[in-house]
């Protein structure tokens, strides 16, 4: 009896994991790009990142020099876009 309960619990947990994974993939694959495509400030932010050669997905939190440069570039981009 407990073995059947154990298997049932594992399948239920696996189902929750798959549902959470599907929700994240849907959000980051479908919803998020649509939000960026209809938001001019987000498009400008992306253009400035491309212009300055910033690849935010490649940064690590331990790379302090890159973080400081990125903060400076982002601050500059936000100041320029608000003018």
N, C-alpha and C positions, 0 to 999 in steps of 0.2 A: 504494500500500500504506500509506504513512504517513498519507494523508488518511483512509482507512478506520479506521486505529488512532486517529487524532485524534477522529473522530466517536464512535467507541466509547467512548473515554475521557470525552468530554463527556457522553454519555448515562449512563454509570456514575456520574459526579460528580453529575449532575442527580438520579439515583435516590437517591443518598446524601442529598442536600439535601432531597428530598421526604420521605424516611423520617425524617430528623431533625426536620423541621418537623411532621410528623404526630405524632411522639412527644411533642414539646413541647406541641402543641395538646391531645393526649390527657391529658397530665399536668396542665396548667393548667386545662383545661376539664372534666375528669371526676374525676381522682384528688384533686387539691387541694381542691375544694369538699367532697368526701366526708370528707376528713380534718378539715376545719374543722367540718363538721356533727356529727361524733361526738366532738369535743373541747370540753368545757365551758370550759376556760381560753381557748381560741381564740375561742369565742363571746363570752365576757365581754370579751376584748380588742377584738373588733369592736364590741361594744355601747358600750364606753367611747370608742372612736374616733368612733362616730356621735354620742354625747352631746357630746363636745368639739368636734365639727366638723373633725376631722382627716381629710384626704384624702391618705393616704400615697402613692397613685399619682401625685399631681400635684406632688409635691415634687421639687426638683432639688438635687443635692449642693452646688451653689454658694450656695444660699439658707441662710446660716448662722443667721439669726434663726429661721427656721421650723424648722430642724433642732434648735436648742437648745430651742425650745418643745415640739417633738415629743418629744425625749428627756425633758424634765421631765414631760410628760403620761404617757408610757409608764412612767417610773419610778414615778410616783404610782399609776397603774393597777395595776402589778405589786405595789406595797406594799399596796394596798387588797385585792387579790384573795388575797393570802397571809394576810390576817387572818381 
